[in-house]
Structures are given as C-alpha cells and as structure tokens.
Amino acid sequence: MVENLTKATFLEKVFNFEKNKDWKFEGKRPALVDFYADWCGPCKMLAPVLEQLSKEYEGKIDIYKIDTEAEQELSAAFGIRSIPSMLFCPAEGEPQMANGALPKADLERVIAEVLKVTS
C-alpha cells in the first residue's frame, strides 16, 4: 500500500536531513517517494500505477507519497520544481530523482536498476 508521509514521518522513514548533512537512508528496504499535488493531472494518472507497483513489490520496496502543498519544507529541501517528481532511494548508495509521470515499464526499469529490486 502507498503511504502518505509528513515531514515527521519522512525524517523517520526516509532521510533525516535535519540531523545528517550527507545522505543516510533511514528505511528498512528500498523506497520510492512520489512528490505530488491533488490538482496535478499527471500525478492523478500516476497514482493507480504506484498502487499497482506497491502490490507487485509488496515486502520488497516501500512506496511513499508527499503532498507538495502540505509539505512545502520537504519540497524545498529536495528542490522540487515540477511534479510529479520521484525520489528513488536504494538501501545502499545515493538516491536518484526522476521527473514526470513515467510509464509503468520505465518505473519497473528504474526500480530494477536503481533500487536493485525485481518483482
């Protein structure tokens, strides 16, 4: 299931940027974080795809959503200028950002290449 994050839950489950200057992933398994807004058309098209992926990769990756309107500080911290934007957080190594509503096949490729997870 896709989980909505607030700044507090993001600091706890993904990255505590208030405590660490350098990237330090806080999660137990790789994560995909979707920065979205309720009024965004492409975000709405992406939502069911992320729900599908959360079922297909259940127990392998965590999928989170961050409402850029409600969590402006998080959006600013990651320099989000266009939505949807997705942050791919591997268990080890640096995260990568992707912009736009990527098709499911592209998301699966990034999950395999960046997060090192297959369904």
Backbone hydrogen bonds, N-H to C=O, Kabsch-Sander energy under -0.5 kcal/mol:
donor,donor_aa,acceptor,acceptor_aa,energy
3,E,63,I,-2.2
5,L,65,K,-2.9
10,F,6,T,-2.4
11,L,7,K,-2.6
12,E,8,A,-1.3
13,K,9,T,-2.7
14,V,10,F,-2.8
15,F,10,F,-1.5
16,N,24,K,-0.5
17,F,15,F,-1.4
19,K,16,N,-0.8
20,N,16,N,-2.5
26,E,14,V,-3.0
31,A,89,C,-2.5
32,L,62,D,-2.4
33,V,87,L,-2.9
34,D,32,L,-0.5
34,D,64,Y,-3.1
35,F,33,V,-0.6
35,F,85,S,-3.5
36,Y,34,D,-0.6
36,Y,66,I,-2.5
40,C,37,A,-1.4
41,G,39,W,-0.6
44,K,40,C,-1.8
45,M,41,G,-1.8
46,L,42,P,-1.7
47,A,43,C,-1.7
49,V,45,M,-0.5
50,L,46,L,-2.2
51,E,47,A,-2.0
52,Q,48,P,-2.2
53,L,49,V,-2.6
54,S,50,L,-2.3
55,K,51,E,-1.4
56,E,52,Q,-2.4
57,Y,53,L,-2.6
58,E,55,K,-1.1
60,K,57,Y,-2.7
61,I,57,Y,-1.8
62,D,30,P,-2.6
64,Y,32,L,-3.1
64,Y,62,D,-0.5
65,K,3,E,-2.3
66,I,34,D,-3.2
68,T,36,Y,-3.4
68,T,66,I,-0.7
71,E,67,D,-2.6
75,S,71,E,-1.9
76,A,72,Q,-2.4
77,A,73,E,-2.3
78,F,74,L,-1.5
79,G,76,A,-1.3
80,I,75,S,-2.7
81,R,79,G,-0.5
85,S,35,F,-1.6
86,M,98,A,-3.6
87,L,33,V,-2.9
88,F,86,M,-0.6
88,F,96,Q,-3.5
89,C,31,A,-3.5
89,C,87,L,-0.6
96,Q,88,F,-2.1
98,A,86,M,-2.7
100,G,84,P,-3.2
102,L,100,G,-1.3
107,L,103,P,-2.2
108,E,104,K,-2.6
109,R,105,A,-1.9
110,V,106,D,-2.4
111,I,107,L,-2.7
112,A,108,E,-2.1
113,E,109,R,-2.9
114,V,110,V,-3.1
115,L,110,V,-1.2
117,V,111,I,-1.6
